[in-house]
Amino acid sequence: MYSPPCRPPHCVNARSHQRVPGHSGYSQRRVQLRGQERLITANRQTSWAFADAFVAEDDALRWARERARESGVPSVSPGTGAALRLLAATADAKAVAEIGTGTGVSGIYLLQGMRPDGVLTTVDPEPERQQFARQAFRAAGFAGNRARFIPGRALDVLPRLADGGYDLVFCDGDRMETLECLAESLRLLRPGGLVCFEGVFARGRTVDSAAQPAEVLRLRELLRSVRESQELLPSLLPVGDGLLCAVRRG
């Protein structure tokens, strides 16, 4: 017996016994999903902004940030700084190496998390920036012997530092040198020490499928190397512009 074809809104899928929506149903569902995606994105952005504002910054940090803005030097976000401080405290860090002094924002956070007798060794090719950092550290209440400033390129300075002598290495320097800095960090770290790389999201370009500059491709290589390394236990923290962290296995 011939049965006329059913109309789309009333069709039933014989396999799943579920109603198959017509064209208008699919369109409505797509609109709902897009709305949910916008809501999720907005919620994440709000959450990230809340995380960055969660810890209040003191006068010394605000002064260092202002010097960074005036000099056109990027500085870590408050959320990233708080994460670095937490990691330094968790590692009970006595010796930390920092690649990229800037004007002292990240250095203050690291020193706040380190042991009271800890020493931060900070490297930067611009001595003028290090003078700002020196003033910021003093304003934050740290004695002059808590920081060792070394002017110069990271790849010239790091080979002179002691093997296995550091609890944490923080890298915020030239993106094209990240793989070389990773190799040096593995040499510098004690077993159980931490290495951290700032800015690995590259403002969203790292995961963007469009053609990207060489420094972004280099960051992708870094992420792959850290994730696949048998020597490291990694985590990628969504704070600031992305903080890649890894523990050197014992």
N, C-alpha and C positions, 0 to 999 in steps of 0.2 A: 504494500500500500504506500502510495506516495505521500511523503510529509513535506510541507513547505519549509524552506529554510527559516530558521529563527532569526529574529533581529538581534543585533549585537548586544544591546543592553540586557537581553534575557538569555544569552547563550551560556551553556555550562560546559566546562572542560570535562570530557568523559574520563580522563585519566585521574585527575585530581579531585573531581567533583566540586570544584570551586567555581564560583561565578567569574566569568571573564568580562571585565569592564569594557565598555565600548570606548570609542575615541575620546569622548568627553571625560570618562573616568580616568583614563591614562593622563590626560592633560591636567586634570585636577590633582592627581597624585604627584605629577612632576612639580606643580606649583607648590604643593605641601612640602615636598622634599627640599626645594630651593629655599623655602621659608625656614625650614629646620636648619639647613646649612648656614644660612645667614645668622640665625640665632646662635648656633654653635660657635661660629667665627667671632661674633660679637662677644659672647660669653668668655671665650679664650682671651681675646684682647683685653677685656675688662679684668680678667683674672691676672694676666701678666702685668697690667698696669698696677693692680693692687699689690702684687708681689714686689714690684719695684718701689712702691711707696710704703711698704710694710715697716721697714726699718728707717727711722729718722736719722738724717746726717747732721753732724755737728758743724761748728764754724770752720774748723780746719779742713774738713772735706768740701764744704761749700766754697771755701777760698781756693782750694786746689782745682775744683771744677771750673771756677771762673777763669783761672789762669789757663786752663786747657782750652776753654772756649775762645779766649783772646788769642791764643797761639795757634788755633786751628788744629789742635791735637785731640783725637778721640779719647774718651775715658770710659772705663767700665760703668755699667749701669749700677744703681744701688742694689738691685737684686743680685747681680753678678758679684759685686763686692761682698755682700753678705754671705753668698755661697763660698767665696774664697776664704773669708774669715772663719766660717764654720769648718771647712776642710782643714785649714791650718790648725785649728783648735783640736779637731778630731785626731789629727796625726801627731798632736803634741809636738809641733814642729819647732825645732831649735835652729835649723839652718834652712833657709829658703832662697832660691835663686829666681830672680825675676828678669825676663827678657822684655824690655820696653818700659822704662821708668815713667815716661810721660811727665806729668806734673805732680805725681805722687798719690793719685786717688787710689789705685789698686794697692799701692804700697802701704798706705795707712790701714786698709782693711786687712791685709796680710799680717802686719805687725800687731794689730789688735787681737788676732787669733793665735799668734805665736806665743811661746813661753816667754816669761818676763826677761829671761837671759838670752833670748833668741836673737839671731843676726840675719837681716835681710841683705843679700847681695843683689844689687840691681844694676842692670846694664842698659845703656842707651847711647846711640851715636851722637846725641845732641847734649853737650854739657850744660847749655842754658836751661834746658828742661830740668835737668837734675838739680840745678840751683833752686828752682821753684819747689821741687820735691823735698829738698833739704829743709827749706823754710816750712813747708807744710808738715813735715814730720815733727819739727820742733814745736810748731803750734799745736800739734796733736798731743804733745807731752812726752814724746820719745827722746831719750838721751841720744847724743850724737854717735855713741858707739853701737847703737842698735841697727845701723844701716851702713853698708859699704857700697859706695858709688864707684862704678867703673865705666868711664866713657869709652865708647868704641862699638864696632859692629859685633853682633852676637857671635857670629861664626869665627871671629878673631879672638874673642874673649873666652868663650865657653871651653875650648880645649885646654885652657890654662887652669880651670877649676878642678878640684880634687874628685877623683873617682869615688862613687858611693858616699859622698860627703853631705848629701842633701836629702831632706825629708819631703820637700815639695819643690817642683819647678813650674813656674807660671810663665807661659809664652804668649806675649802680645806684641810681637814684632813684625818684621817683614813677612807677608803671607807667602812669598816665593821661597822662603827659607824654612818653611814649617817641617818638611821631611828631615832636613839636616838637623834642625833643632830637636826633633823627636829622637834621632839617633844619639845626639849629645845628652839629652835628658835621661835616656836609659843608662848611659854611662855614669851620670852624676848621681842618680837616685840610689838610695839604699833599698834593699828588699822591703816591700811594703810601703815604699814612698809613692807620692802622687805626682802625676804630670797633668797640667791643665792648659788648654788652648782656648783663647778668647776669639769670638767673632766668626765661628765656623759656619753660621747660617748665611753670612755675607748678605744680610738684608733680604733674604729669600732667594738669592740667586743660586745658592748651592743646589737647591732642589728644582730649579727652573729648567725646563727642557730646552729652552731657547739657547742659542749660541752664547757662550760666556767667555770672559777674558781669562788669561792664563792663570791669574791668581786664584780664581774660583775653581778652575780645574785642579790646581794644586791642593786646594782645601779638600776636594773630593778624594784625591789620592791619600791625603792625610787621614781622613775618616775611614777609608778602606783599610789602610795600613794598621791603624789602631784597632779597628774591629777584628782584623784577622790575625793580629799578633798573638803568639803563644806566650809572650812574656807579660802581657797586659790584661787586666780585667777592666773593661771600659764602661762608661756611661755617658750619654749625651744629655746635658741638662738644658731645658728650654728657658733659660734666664738670659736677659739682655739680648745680645745677638748670637746666642748659642755658646755654651761652655762645654767643651769636650774634655772629659776627665778620665783618667785611667790609673789603676794601682799597679805598680810593678810587682809581679808575683815573686814570692820568696824562693 
